[in-house]
Amino acid sequence: MNTERKKKQPQSAIRHMTTLFDALQRWESEKPQSIAISFQKYAAVRELSYHELNTQAREIAFLLKECFTRGTRVVLGFEQEPAYITSFLGCSIAGMVAVTSAPPDEMRKSARLEWLLEDSGALGILTNAAAVGKFDHVAGSVQVIDIDTRSRDQLVPDRSPDPQDLMFLQYTSGSTTAPKGAMVTYAALAANLRHIQNNLGISDQSKFVSWLPLYHDMGLIFMVFAALYCGRDIRLMTPAEFLRRPERWLQAISDCKATITAAPNFAYRLCIERISDEQMATLDLSHLERFLNGSEPVSVRDAEAFYDRFKGTGLKRSALYSAYGMAELVVFACSSEILDRPSYFCRDRLEQSGWAVPMETETADTLQIAPCGLAGRDDLVTRIVDPVTLTPCSHGAIGEVWLSGASVTAGYWGKPEVTQETYHGYTNGREGPFLRTGDMGFILDDCLYISGRMKELIIIRGRNIFPSDVCYAVERSDISMQGRRAAAFSVPSGAGEELVVVCAAKVTSDTWQYVASKIISAVVADVGVLPANVIFVQNRHLLRTTSGKIQHSVIRKHYLAGTLVYDFSLQPIPEKISVP
């Protein structure tokens, strides 16, 4: 294993600013015509300079101030486009509180918009002429504002907000519970942007490319706001364009000579599977310094496979990084090189006693866990704590990840009890307060490893099993399961807890039993547990969060309630069972 560490990070000549607005005012003053954002849609590219970005934001702020009073919550109702960003900034200049949300069509297909309006108490929806008609069903309860009606010569001056004021509501992904609105202050956002700048080594030579959704914190803050804060340009694409043609993401990186990009783990697998040798021959990825993998569990195997597939493009092994974070911390906690740190650990020690014992190579007795970041950078304090006894864990012991620092948000909107439980963690030695992340992990050689969500932990006959290990075995079980997602959870039975696997796979009445048998064999071989039930569902019924994470806990509740929609089941879905 290559244990060499990079000792030098790119040096940044960019000084820290108090808030994002301080930064934008500085860049407009110093380089008004420099490109801030370029938006690529198919062959067309639209560009927005720093002057245009700030001017449009101030125009939108004037329109808002005519409609609402300071502090009003306003939902952003846009597709993936620059108007999302200018409108977000316009809300802040006007003293409103932006509420991030998914695109109009996606919101209209479900009751999520009505829920979001009620939960946030928003009085307005900000949108444009192309989408204003998509909000007719809620226009009677809130004011829908078309930014294209704004006057082009009426501007609200830039302002210097109180750093402790509420800037926006960033809703959590809702992987284990209903989404909650994390209250992001101007100070918390600026602290996290500085943290991103330091950890990613953003310099005057940095360039960003992203297709990540703007309504998700990784796309909006980790990519767009980090670039704008540091005065760097960013090329944006739509998620749909990436999903249809993954090579366009890598081609944009190549054309722009980008140094920083990020995506969830599935995107790396998609590139491996769908980018041809001919398409790869046109790519130059040698400029990349941070090819970040985050937002869903990181697979070391997929990172290794991605590097092997694309190293001929000039991609550096050291550029492949993991990233860990959450909405409650604005977005970013830490990052680490994926491939040159220990990732194999003794299965028995992890599952039976909760200790991480590194192993040199993969065997039948090892589990692979990706390194997620260097702990204790900047002002971020990381503790691993026993969630029951509240005792700080020893080096290498698994516990709940607790964090504190200036990036911690101000709590959940309208949920004081949950805020108290999550944001006010104290150890039994009264150290705190800490943000209780709900993630289980350990620290080894100052590097944080995340093993899974605490509420999704599967405990069978005293063994601690994380769903990601089961799901990886499912994906490896048969060629028909490659690239297919799955959920795993335990349910009560007369013999104790039993394992259930739910798969999104294209199987038929002739093939499903064969595929189920392959899945069972793989799970027994890799995890050492015999599934009591293997269920096949259509992809749309394998429930996910807005960021694409599998909702293991929610699917479990549907299973126990007898409301899971499925095509084939190894055993009948049980009658309704009360959920523990």
GUGU-379384 format. One record per residue (C-alpha): residue number from 1; z, x, y. Coordinates in steps of 0.1 Angstrom, whole numbers. Each point is the difference from the previous one (the first is absolute). Layout:
BEGIN
ZALO    i     up   east  north
ZALO  NUM      Z      X      Y
...
//
This chain:
BEGIN
ZALO    i     up   east  north
ZALO    1      0      0      0
ZALO    2     -9     13     34
ZALO    3     33      2     19
ZALO    4    -13     16     31
ZALO    5     10    -19     32
ZALO    6    -19     -1     32
ZALO    7     22     18     25
ZALO    8    -21     -7     31
ZALO    9     -8    -34     15
ZALO   10    -26     -5     27
ZALO   11     17      5     34
ZALO   12     -3    -29     24
ZALO   13     -6      6     37
ZALO   14      8    -37      6
ZALO   15     33     -5     18
ZALO   16     22    -30    -10
ZALO   17      0    -31     22
ZALO   18     27    -26      4
ZALO   19    -21    -30    -10
ZALO   20    -35     -8    -12
ZALO   21     -8    -11     35
ZALO   22     11     33     15
ZALO   23    -26     16    -23
ZALO   24    -28    -25      8
ZALO   25      6      4     37
ZALO   26     -1     38     -4
ZALO   27    -33      0    -20
ZALO   28    -17    -25     24
ZALO   29     10     23     29
ZALO   30    -10     33    -17
ZALO   31    -32    -11    -19
ZALO   32     -9    -36      9
ZALO   33    -35      2    -15
ZALO   34     10     16    -33
ZALO   35     -5    -22    -30
ZALO   36     33    -16    -12
ZALO   37    -14    -23    -27
ZALO   38    -34     -3    -17
ZALO   39     -5    -30    -21
ZALO   40    -25      3    -29
ZALO   41    -15    -32    -15
ZALO   42    -29      8    -24
ZALO   43    -24     21     20
ZALO   44     13    -10     35
ZALO   45     27     19     18
ZALO   46     18    -13     31
ZALO   47     20     25     21
ZALO   48     30     -6     23
ZALO   49     11     26     25
ZALO   50     37      5     11
ZALO   51     -9    -16     33
ZALO   52    -17    -30    -17
ZALO   53     29     -4    -24
ZALO   54     26     -1     28
ZALO   55    -21    -22     23
ZALO   56     -7    -26    -27
ZALO   57     37      0     -9
ZALO   58     10     -6     36
ZALO   59    -26    -28      4
ZALO   60     15    -17    -31
ZALO   61     35      4     14
ZALO   62    -10    -18     32
ZALO   63    -13    -29    -21
ZALO   64     32     -1    -20
ZALO   65     23      0     30
ZALO   66    -18    -31     13
ZALO   67     10    -18    -32
ZALO   68     34     13    -12
ZALO   69     33     14     12
ZALO   70     13     34     -8
ZALO   71     12      4    -36
ZALO   72    -22    -28    -15
ZALO   73    -12      7    -35
ZALO   74    -38      0     -3
ZALO   75    -19      2    -34
ZALO   76    -30     22     -1
ZALO   77    -29    -19    -16
ZALO   78    -29     24     -4
ZALO   79    -22     15    -26
ZALO   80     -1     38     -5
ZALO   81    -13      9     35
ZALO   82     10     19     32
ZALO   83     11    -33     15
ZALO   84     30      0    -23
ZALO   85     12     33     16
ZALO   86     -8     -9     36
ZALO   87     17    -33     -4
ZALO   88     31     16    -16
ZALO   89      3     23     30
ZALO   90     -7    -29     24
ZALO   91     30    -18    -15
ZALO   92     22     29      7
ZALO   93    -12      6     35
ZALO   94      6    -36      8
ZALO   95     36      2    -15
ZALO   96     -9    -23    -30
ZALO   97     10      7    -36
ZALO   98    -31      5    -22
ZALO   99      2    -15    -36
ZALO  100    -23     18    -24
ZALO  101    -19    -22    -24
ZALO  102    -29      0    -25
ZALO  103    -36    -11     11
ZALO  104     -6    -37      8
ZALO  105    -19     -9    -32
ZALO  106     27     16    -22
ZALO  107     28    -18     19
ZALO  108    -19    -34     -1
ZALO  109     -3      1    -38
ZALO  110     37     -2     -4
ZALO  111     30    -14     18
ZALO  112      9     35     12
ZALO  113    -10     -6     37
ZALO  114     22    -31      2
ZALO  115     29     19    -16
ZALO  116     -6     30     24
ZALO  117      0    -23     31
ZALO  118     32    -17    -11
ZALO  119     18     32    -11
ZALO  120     -9     20     32
ZALO  121      3    -29     24
ZALO  122    -33     10     15
ZALO  123    -13    -22     27
ZALO  124    -35     14      1
ZALO  125    -29     14    -20
ZALO  126    -22     27     16
ZALO  127    -36      0    -13
ZALO  128    -36      2     11
ZALO  129    -30    -23      3
ZALO  130    -12      9    -35
ZALO  131     32    -12    -16
ZALO  132     16    -25     24
ZALO  133    -13    -30    -21
ZALO  134     18     12    -31
ZALO  135     33     -9     16
ZALO  136     -8    -37      8
ZALO  137     25    -11    -27
ZALO  138     29     15     19
ZALO  139    -12     -4     36
ZALO  140     22    -30      6
ZALO  141     32     19     -7
ZALO  142     -8     33     17
ZALO  143    -23     12     28
ZALO  144    -32     17    -13
ZALO  145    -13     26     25
ZALO  146    -35     13      0
ZALO  147      0     36     15
ZALO  148    -37     -3      7
ZALO  149      9    -25     29
ZALO  150     19     27     18
ZALO  151    -10     12     35
ZALO  152    -15     35      0
ZALO  153     14      9     34
ZALO  154     36    -12     -3
ZALO  155     23     26    -15
ZALO  156     37      3     -6
ZALO  157     12     35     10
ZALO  158     13     23    -27
ZALO  159     37     -3     -3
ZALO  160     28     22    -14
ZALO  161     20    -23    -23
ZALO  162     36      5     -9
ZALO  163     -1     20    -32
ZALO  164     25    -24    -17
ZALO  165    -21    -31      7
ZALO  166    -16    -18    -29
ZALO  167    -36     10     -2
ZALO  168    -14    -19    -31
ZALO  169      9    -16    -33
ZALO  170    -14     18    -30
ZALO  171      4    -22    -31
ZALO  172     10     17    -32
ZALO  173    -23     -2    -30
ZALO  174     22    -24    -20
ZALO  175     -2     18    -33
ZALO  176     33    -13    -13
ZALO  177     10    -26     26
ZALO  178    -16    -21     27
ZALO  179    -15     21     28
ZALO  180     24      7     29
ZALO  181     -8     10     36
ZALO  182     13     35      7
ZALO  183      8      2     37
ZALO  184    -18     32     14
ZALO  185     12     13     33
ZALO  186    -19     23     23
ZALO  187     24     28     -8
ZALO  188     -2     -4    -37
ZALO  189    -38      0      1
ZALO  190     -1     31     21
ZALO  191     25     18    -22
ZALO  192    -21     -8    -31
ZALO  193    -32     11     17
ZALO  194     17     33      8
ZALO  195     12      2    -36
ZALO  196    -36     -6    -12
ZALO  197    -14     26     24
ZALO  198     25     27    -12
ZALO  199     -5     -8    -37
ZALO  200    -37     -3      0
ZALO  201     -5     30     22
ZALO  202    -21    -19     25
ZALO  203    -17     24     24
ZALO  204    -26      1     27
ZALO  205    -26      4    -28
ZALO  206     11    -31    -21
ZALO  207    -24    -29     -6
ZALO  208      8    -32    -19
ZALO  209    -20    -24    -22
ZALO  210     14    -32    -13
ZALO  211    -11    -33    -16
ZALO  212     36    -12     -5
ZALO  213      7    -35     12
ZALO  214     13     -1     36
ZALO  215     25    -27     -8
ZALO  216     18     24    -24
ZALO  217     23     26     14
ZALO  218    -17     29    -18
ZALO  219    -34     -9     16
ZALO  220     13     -9     35
ZALO  221     28     25      5
ZALO  222     -4     28    -24
ZALO  223    -37      3      8
ZALO  224    -10    -16     33
ZALO  225     32      4     21
ZALO  226      6     35    -13
ZALO  227    -35     10     11
ZALO  228      3    -17     34
ZALO  229     35     14      6
ZALO  230    -13     35     -6
ZALO  231    -32     -5     20
ZALO  232    -22      3    -30
ZALO  233    -31    -21     -9
ZALO  234     -1    -23    -30
ZALO  235    -30    -14    -18
ZALO  236      8    -35    -14
ZALO  237    -17    -20    -28
ZALO  238      6    -34    -15
ZALO  239     19     -3    -34
ZALO  240    -29    -21    -12
ZALO  241    -26     27      7
ZALO  242     21     26    -19
ZALO  243      5    -24    -30
ZALO  244    -38     -7     -2
ZALO  245    -10     36      5
ZALO  246     28     25     -5
ZALO  247    -23     29      8
ZALO  248     -2    -11     36
ZALO  249     36     10      5
ZALO  250     -5     35    -13
ZALO  251    -34      2     19
ZALO  252     18     -9     32
ZALO  253     25     27     -6
ZALO  254    -28     25     -7
ZALO  255    -20    -11     31
ZALO  256     29      1     24
ZALO  257     15     32    -15
ZALO  258     32    -20     -2
ZALO  259     33     18     -8
ZALO  260     22    -30     -7
ZALO  261     -5    -32    -21
ZALO  262     22    -22    -21
ZALO  263     -3    -27    -27
ZALO  264     19    -17    -28
ZALO  265     -3     15    -35
ZALO  266    -26    -25    -12
ZALO  267    -25     13     26
ZALO  268      0     34    -17
ZALO  269     -7    -15    -34
ZALO  270    -28    -21     16
ZALO  271    -17     31     14
ZALO  272      2     17    -34
ZALO  273    -16    -29    -18
ZALO  274    -27    -11     25
ZALO  275    -12     30     20
ZALO  276    -30     16    -17
ZALO  277     -9     37     -4
ZALO  278    -29     -6     25
ZALO  279     23    -15     26
ZALO  280     26     27     -5
ZALO  281    -26     27      6
ZALO  282     -3    -11     37
ZALO  283     38      3      6
ZALO  284     19     28     18
ZALO  285     37     -6     -3
ZALO  286     10     36      8
ZALO  287     15    -10     34
ZALO  288     26    -23    -15
ZALO  289     36     13      5
ZALO  290     18    -33    -10
ZALO  291    -15    -23    -26
ZALO  292     30    -23     -2
ZALO  293      8    -24    -28
ZALO  294     25    -27      7
ZALO  295      9    -37      3
ZALO  296      2     -5    -38
ZALO  297     13     22    -28
ZALO  298    -17     34      0
ZALO  299    -15     13    -32
ZALO  300     -1     37     -5
ZALO  301    -26     -5    -27
ZALO  302    -23    -18     24
ZALO  303      5     27     26
ZALO  304     -9     27    -25
ZALO  305    -30    -20    -12
ZALO  306    -11     -5     36
ZALO  307      2     37      8
ZALO  308    -19      9    -32
ZALO  309    -27    -25      9
ZALO  310     -4     10     37
ZALO  311     10     37      2
ZALO  312    -37      8      1
ZALO  313     -2    -15     35
ZALO  314     24     26     14
ZALO  315     31    -22     -5
ZALO  316     31     22      0
ZALO  317     26     -6    -27
ZALO  318     27      5     27
ZALO  319    -15    -29     21
ZALO  320     11    -27    -26
ZALO  321     33    -14     14
ZALO  322     23    -29     -9
ZALO  323     16    -21     27
ZALO  324     32    -21     -1
ZALO  325     12    -26     25
ZALO  326      7    -36      8
ZALO  327     -2    -26     28
ZALO  328     38      3      6
ZALO  329     -6     37     10
ZALO  330    -30    -10     21
ZALO  331    -22     15    -27
ZALO  332      5     36     -9
ZALO  333     28     18    -17
ZALO  334    -14     32    -16
ZALO  335    -29     16    -18
ZALO  336     -7     28    -25
ZALO  337    -28     18    -18
ZALO  338     -6    -20    -32
ZALO  339    -14     26    -24
ZALO  340     21     31      5
ZALO  341     36    -13     -6
ZALO  342     18    -10    -32
ZALO  343    -11    -34    -13
ZALO  344     10      0    -36
ZALO  345     35    -10     -9
ZALO  346     20     -6    -32
ZALO  347     -3    -37     -9
ZALO  348     33     -3    -19
ZALO  349     20     17     28
ZALO  350    -16    -23     26
ZALO  351      3    -32    -19
ZALO  352     34      5    -17
ZALO  353     20     19     25
ZALO  354    -19     -1     32
ZALO  355     -6     37      4
ZALO  356    -33     17     10
ZALO  357     -5     30    -23
ZALO  358    -34     17      8
ZALO  359    -23      8    -29
ZALO  360    -29     26      1
ZALO  361    -26    -21    -17
ZALO  362     -7    -35    -11
ZALO  363     12    -10    -35
ZALO  364      9    -33    -17
ZALO  365     35      4     14
ZALO  366     -9      3     37
ZALO  367     -5    -23     29
ZALO  368    -22      9     29
ZALO  369     13     -8     35
ZALO  370    -18      9     32
ZALO  371     17     20     27
ZALO  372      2    -21     31
ZALO  373     12     22     28
ZALO  374     22     27     14
ZALO  375     34    -15      8
ZALO  376     19      6     32
ZALO  377    -28      8     24
ZALO  378      5     -6     37
ZALO  379     29    -23      6
ZALO  380     -5    -20    -32
ZALO  381     31      2    -23
ZALO  382     -6     -9    -37
ZALO  383     27     -8    -25
ZALO  384     -2    -10    -36
ZALO  385     29    -24     -6
ZALO  386     13    -19    -31
ZALO  387     -8    -36     10
ZALO  388     31    -14    -17
ZALO  389     27     26      8
ZALO  390    -15     11     33
ZALO  391      6     36    -10
ZALO  392    -25     26     11
ZALO  393    -19     13    -30
ZALO  394     -1     36    -11
ZALO  395    -32     21      2
ZALO  396    -25    -14    -25
ZALO  397     19    -32     -7
ZALO  398    -18    -34      4
ZALO  399     14    -24     25
ZALO  400    -11    -22     29
ZALO  401    -18     17     29
ZALO  402     19     -4     33
ZALO  403    -14     12     33
ZALO  404     11      3     36
ZALO  405    -16     13     32
ZALO  406    -16    -10     33
ZALO  407    -29    -17    -19
ZALO  408     21    -27    -16
ZALO  409    -10    -34     14
ZALO  410     25    -24     17
ZALO  411      3    -23    -30
ZALO  412    -17    -32    -13
ZALO  413    -11    -27     25
ZALO  414     22    -30     -3
ZALO  415     18     12    -32
ZALO  416     34     15     10
ZALO  417     16     -2    -34
ZALO  418    -29     18    -17
ZALO  419     -1     25     28
ZALO  420     37      8     -5
ZALO  421     -6      5    -37
ZALO  422    -30     22      4
ZALO  423      5     19     32
ZALO  424     38      7     -2
ZALO  425      5     20    -32
ZALO  426     31     21     -1
ZALO  427     10     24    -28
ZALO  428     35     -2    -15
ZALO  429      8     28     23
ZALO  430     -9    -21     30
ZALO  431    -31     20      9
ZALO  432    -26    -22     17
ZALO  433    -15    -22     10
ZALO  434    -31      4    -22
ZALO  435    -30    -20     -7
ZALO  436      2    -11    -37
ZALO  437    -37      2    -11
ZALO  438      3    -17    -34
ZALO  439    -19     29    -15
ZALO  440     14     21    -29
ZALO  441     -6     37      0
ZALO  442     14     35      0
ZALO  443     -2     33     19
ZALO  444    -11     32    -17
ZALO  445     -6     32     19
ZALO  446      3    -19     33
ZALO  447    -28    -23    -11
ZALO  448      4    -37     -3
ZALO  449    -13    -18    -32
ZALO  450     -3    -38     -1
ZALO  451      4    -15    -35
ZALO  452     -3    -37      9
ZALO  453     14    -30     17
ZALO  454     37     -8     -8
ZALO  455     -7    -37     -4
ZALO  456    -29      6    -24
ZALO  457     19     23    -23
ZALO  458     -3    -10    -36
ZALO  459     31      6    -22
ZALO  460     -5     -3    -37
ZALO  461     26     12    -25
ZALO  462     16     22     27
ZALO  463    -33     17     10
ZALO  464    -11     -1     36
ZALO  465    -38     -6      0
ZALO  466    -21     -4     31
ZALO  467    -30    -23      1
ZALO  468    -24     27     11
ZALO  469      5     19    -33
ZALO  470     -8    -31    -20
ZALO  471    -30     -8     22
ZALO  472    -14     35     -3
ZALO  473      2     -4    -38
ZALO  474    -19    -33      2
ZALO  475    -28     16     20
ZALO  476     -4     28    -25
ZALO  477      1    -24    -30
ZALO  478    -37     -9     -2
ZALO  479    -32      6     19
ZALO  480      0    -37     10
ZALO  481     33      6     18
ZALO  482    -11     30     21
ZALO  483      5     -8     37
ZALO  484     16    -33     -9
ZALO  485     34     -8     16
ZALO  486     31    -13    -19
ZALO  487     35    -12      5
ZALO  488     30      7    -21
ZALO  489     35    -15     -1
ZALO  490     28    -10    -24
ZALO  491     12    -34     -9
ZALO  492     32    -12    -18
ZALO  493     -2     -9    -37
ZALO  494     24     -6    -28
ZALO  495     -3     37     -9
ZALO  496      5     13     35
ZALO  497    -26      9     26
ZALO  498    -36      0    -11
ZALO  499    -31     16     16
ZALO  500    -29    -22     13
ZALO  501    -33     14     11
ZALO  502    -24    -20     22
ZALO  503    -36     15      3
ZALO  504    -30     -8     22
ZALO  505    -28      6    -24
ZALO  506    -34    -14     -9
ZALO  507      7    -11    -36
ZALO  508    -15    -28    -21
ZALO  509     13    -22    -28
ZALO  510    -16     25    -23
ZALO  511     14     32     15
ZALO  512     34     -7     15
ZALO  513     20      4    -32
ZALO  514    -16     34     -6
ZALO  515      7     12     35
ZALO  516     35    -13     -2
ZALO  517      6     20    -32
ZALO  518    -13     31     18
ZALO  519     24     -6     29
ZALO  520     29     -5    -23
ZALO  521     -8     33    -18
ZALO  522     -3     19     33
ZALO  523     33    -14     14
ZALO  524     19      8    -32
ZALO  525    -15     35     -1
ZALO  526      5      8     37
ZALO  527     31    -19      9
ZALO  528     17     -6    -34
ZALO  529      5    -37      5
ZALO  530    -17    -28    -19
ZALO  531    -14    -27     24
ZALO  532     11    -35    -10
ZALO  533    -29    -16     18
ZALO  534    -34     11     13
ZALO  535    -16    -24     24
ZALO  536    -35      1     16
ZALO  537     -6    -16     34
ZALO  538    -28     -1     24
ZALO  539      1     27     27
ZALO  540      9    -25     27
ZALO  541     31    -11    -19
ZALO  542     14     35     -3
ZALO  543     20     -5     32
ZALO  544      0     28     26
ZALO  545     14      7     34
ZALO  546    -22      2     31
ZALO  547     -1     38     -6
ZALO  548    -11     -3    -36
ZALO  549     33      6    -18
ZALO  550      5    -19    -32
ZALO  551     28    -26      4
ZALO  552     17      6    -34
ZALO  553     31    -20     10
ZALO  554    -20    -30     13
ZALO  555    -22     -1    -31
ZALO  556     32      1    -21
ZALO  557     13    -31     18
ZALO  558    -32    -19     -7
ZALO  559      2     11    -36
ZALO  560     36    -12     -4
ZALO  561     -8    -33     18
ZALO  562    -30     -7    -22
ZALO  563    -24      1     30
ZALO  564    -19     31     -7
ZALO  565    -38     -7     -2
ZALO  566    -14     18    -29
ZALO  567    -31      2    -23
ZALO  568     15     14    -32
ZALO  569     35      8    -13
ZALO  570     12     18    -30
ZALO  571     28    -25     -2
ZALO  572      3    -34     17
ZALO  573     14      0     35
ZALO  574     36    -11     -3
ZALO  575     13    -33     12
ZALO  576     16      2     34
ZALO  577     29     25      1
ZALO  578     25      3     28
ZALO  579     -6     33     18
ZALO  580     30     24      0
//
